[in-house]
Amino acid sequence: MTVVSEPQLPPDQIARLHRRGGELLPLASLTHDGGEPPAEWVEALAALADRLGQSYPFADAQYLGQMLKPPHPVAWAGYAMAMLLNSNNHAFDGGPATAHLEREAVDQIARMLHQETHLSHLTASGTIANLEALWVARSLHPEKVVLSSAQAHYTHARISEVVGARHETVPATAHGTLDLAALEERLQQGGVGTVVATLGSTGLGMLDPVDRIADLCEEYDARLHVDAAYGGFFAILADGNAPGVARAPFDALARADSIVIDPHKHGLQPYGCGCIVFRDPAIGHLYNHDSPYTYFTSDELHPGELSLECSRSGAAAAALWATLRAVPLTRDGLGSHLASTRSAALALAAQIRLLDGWTLVLEPDLDIVCWHPTRTTASAVSVATDIAFQQLAERGWHVAKLVVSATDLGLEADQPTVTVLRSTLMKPEHAGIVDEFADVLATLTLGA
Ligand SMILES: Cc1ncc(COP(=O)(O)O)c(C=O)c1O
């Protein structure tokens, strides 16, 4: 992506970072209180505050670019509290409290995903969670192929390579979802072990028809892995009420063999918090290994006996557990955050449809909205998109860009791909800025 402006936080946020560093240092021990920190520690944090100032304003509503936002205050404080112990969720030996907190938190998440008897744990990220899912898939069907769609996250092809699984890509429809006809055709040829479906595609934020994919997987005896890293928490809104999301793909999660969900995306957590859920606890035997250094304090299976990573952050589990206690996985809890982000996306899509000179790429399934200046050719759209991106940045609005197929958008394909604008409206505050943002779009001057 072209850098159009140097990343820079507003001065008040830089000043706050400086203050926070000073305020946090005296709190950093569980064995004693406060005291005057050494000058070089204070200086190091001041230098850090200056460096962090060279960031885009991720906490602001005017940042609606990539999939990121600061964590919930309870997650932030819970993480900091638990870091005073810095426990290790590899084993009950290293994380006696936090390993139990992890179990309780992932159980709530698994139930939200309609998985009642499950084997689940936190991971460092969605990528590692997908790695575990595809490693299990490959272990169960070593000779068979993993299929994922052209709109699935790039990780599936790469992770398949890492775990030594054969991988093939199934085309996506112009609607950005896995093409069911193409999937069935490939399944008929045989040799497919696992199909990856996505709930909340990274680019367009679309929902694959997991229910229909589950039917096909059943018919052709393939495993179903659902990558819900981005969209998984929207299961709370898949209840037929408004604002809501399509119900069938989320109901079908009950039929998935494995599901990835990222608490560090829509679960209000700091980075370092992915999650893998397996439907069948019996796959646990695949993780069997010996560890002559740990596993002494309990006869219960330790978390490290059921995950690929060894050391894992106990603080991440503590932060998630505390957040779920304060913001439960209900319509009134996390659902109210998601309802705001979903409403913001619907409102922005409606505004763009009304604005002269702009074209909506697709009606959003979740809270990601993509659109572009109205032009007839792919090259003209791409040029105008770049200008719009630049002008928005100059006015303090941070969006992202996405490259998609020109023919999928019905454009004259004088080049195969086209660049469009993409925004992730994942902060509840976004609901309050849609009208203002649409007014700004109306004032951009993009040329012919
Ligand atoms: C659908 C999907 N899967 C997987 C990933 C990778 O997750 P992580 O960045 O946590 O490794 C992403 C990241 O954006 C994603 O959107």
The ligand as an SDF file (V2000), in Angstrom:
LIG
                    3D

 16 16  0  0  0  0  0  0  0  0999 V2000
  -10.6150  -14.7290    7.8570 C   0  0  0  0  0  0  0  0  0  0  0  0
   -9.2600  -14.6280    8.4830 C   0  0  0  0  0  0  0  0  0  0  0  0
   -8.5760  -15.7430    8.7800 N   0  0  0  0  0  0  0  0  0  0  0  0
   -7.3570  -15.7040    9.3360 C   0  0  0  0  0  0  0  0  0  0  0  0
   -6.7510  -14.5160    9.6120 C   0  0  0  0  0  0  0  0  0  0  0  0
   -5.3910  -14.4990   10.2260 C   0  0  0  0  0  0  0  0  0  0  0  0
   -5.5250  -14.2030   11.5800 O   0  0  0  0  0  0  0  0  0  0  0  0
   -4.3410  -13.5810   12.4410 P   0  0  0  0  0  0  0  0  0  0  0  0
   -4.0580  -12.2470   11.8350 O   0  0  0  0  0  0  0  0  0  0  0  0
   -4.9090  -13.5040   13.8160 O   0  0  0  0  0  0  0  0  0  0  0  0
   -3.1850  -14.4930   12.3440 O   0  0  0  0  0  0  0  0  0  0  0  0
   -7.4080  -13.3120    9.3130 C   0  0  0  0  0  0  0  0  0  0  0  0
   -6.7670  -12.0230    9.5790 C   0  0  0  0  0  0  0  0  0  0  0  0
   -7.2160  -10.9860    9.1850 O   0  0  0  0  0  0  0  0  0  0  0  0
   -8.7000  -13.3610    8.7510 C   0  0  0  0  0  0  0  0  0  0  0  0
   -9.3750  -12.2710    8.4240 O   0  0  0  0  0  0  0  0  0  0  0  0
  1  2  1  0
  2  3  1  0
  2 15  2  0
  3  4  2  0
  4  5  1  0
  5  6  1  0
  5 12  2  0
  6  7  1  0
  7  8  1  0
  8  9  2  0
  8 10  1  0
  8 11  1  0
 12 13  1  0
 12 15  1  0
 13 14  2  0
 15 16  1  0
M  END
$$$$
